[in-house]
Amino acid sequence: MINMRQWWALLITVYLSMHLAATQHHRKALYPSAYRIKRGAYSLINPTFQRSAEDVRLLYEILLAGMQIQGGEHDMLIPDEELASLRSVEKLEVICEDVVPKRLSDIRRLTAELGQRRQRLSWQDFERTVLTLVYATQTLERVSSQQQREAWTDAAVQLFRAVQKDLQPS
């Protein structure tokens, strides 16, 4: 039989274990590859493209110019040579090539985690989620089988909902 002191110790242990698990769940990175950049440059660990209003406008201009995020050796293609040659585009290339998930299974994991989130996305995660949405919609254009189209459509819709949810006022 358990005495009162043992009961409280057990209850506190269970509570602390649950609290620790919940804390670790909230700290789990949505984009773990952002911390494992393959290029070896320390300055590119956890890269972010948008740091100012000018960067936001530049990203908008790049997207309007028809930027493509593809799977393969050179994942990002900007048709406008002038935009593509800008030095600041290097970080965007790193994000598109090394951080944005490309496999449907990775994107589904991401959408499941986004669906469970209660707090707003960090601006880095918001940017990466938008770029993942761009990639998913562009991939949707390229797939031919009906089953793949449905899977990619679902992923794109889930990403859109996550972005939309994050933009809604608190």
N, C-alpha and C positions, 0 to 999 in steps of 0.2 A: 504494500500500500504506500502511496506517495504522500509525504507530509506537505504542508503548505509551502515551506521554503523550496522544496524540490519542484513543486507545481509552478511557482513563480519563476524559478530559474528556467524551467522548460518553456514556459510561455514567452519569456523574454528572448530566449534563444530562437524560438520559432519566429517571433516578430522581427528580430534583427536579421535573420536569414531572408525573410520576405522583403524587408526594406532594402537590403543589399542587392538582391536580385532585381528589384524594381529600379533602383538607382542605376545599376549597370545597364538595364534595358534602355533607359532614357539616354544614356551616354553612348550607346552603340552608334557607330558611324553609318549613315545612310550610304555613303560612297567611300568604302574602305580603300579603294584603289587610289584615292586622292592622296593617301599617305604612303603609297608605294610606287612613286613615279619611277619609271624604268630609265629615264634619261640621266639619272645620277646627279642632277643639279639640285643642291639643297634649296635654292631659291624657288624651285618649282614644286616643292612638297606642299600639298594642300593649295594648289593654284586656284586663283580667282581672276576672272577677266575684268569684271565690272568693279571699278573702284571710284568712279566719278560719274557725273551726269554725261560727260563727253564719252566715256566708255559705253554707257547705255545707248547713246545715239549711234555710236560706231557699230555696236552689235546689231542694232536694228537695221542699219544700212547694209551690213554684211548679210543678214538674213534676207533682206529685200533683193540683194544682188543675186540670190540663188545659191547660197552656201549649201553644200551637200556634205552630210556626214555618212560615210560608207564604211562597210566592214572591209578590212584589207590592210595592206602595208601603209598606204597614205590615206588615212581615214577622212580627212577634211579637204574639201575642194572649194575654193572661192573663185568663181569665174572672172571677177573683176581683178585684173592684175595689179592695179594701183592699190586696192584694198588689201589684196593678198600679200603685198610687199611691205605693209606697215609692220614695224618692229613689235608693236603691242599685240599683234595677231598671234605671236608665238605662244603666249599663254593660252589663248583660245584653242590653238592646235593641240597643245598638251592636254587640255581638258577633254576635247573631242576624241583624241586618239587614245589617251591612257585612263581617263576617269569615267567618262560616260559609258555605262554598261551596253554591250552589244548583243549579248545572248538573251534570248527570250526568257530563259529561266532566271537570269540575273535581274531582268526588268520586272518579272513577276515577284521576285523576292522584294525588290524595292517597292513596288506598289503595295504589297502586303504590309510592309513596315510603314509606308506613308499612310495607309488606311488606319493604322493603330495609333498614330501620333495625335496627341491632344494639344501640343503647343505649336506655335508658328515655326516654320522652317527658318534656319539661319539664311542669310542672304547668299552664302556660298551654296548651300543645298538647294535654295530656290533656283538659282542660276543653273545648277547642274540638272535639276528636274526639268526645267524648261528645255534645255539642250537635249535631254533624254527623250522628251516629248517630240522634239524636232526629228531626232533620229528614228523614233518609232513610226512617225507618220511617213517619213521618207522610205523606210523599209517596207511599210504597208503598200506603197506604190509598186515596189519591185517584186513582191511575192506573187506566185501564180496559183498555188493550190488553195482551194476554198478553206480547208482546215487551218492553214497558216494565216490566211487573210483574217479569219475570225479571231485567231489567237492574238495577232498583232493589233487588230482593231480593239479588242478588249484591253490590251495593254495601253494603247494610246488613250482610250476613254478613261481608264483609271488614272493615268498620269495627268490628263486634263482636269479631272475632278480634284486631284490633289492640289494642283496649281490654283484652281478656282476657289477651293476651300481656304487656301492660304491667303488669297486676296480679299476674302470677305472680312468686313469689320468685326472686331471682337465683340 
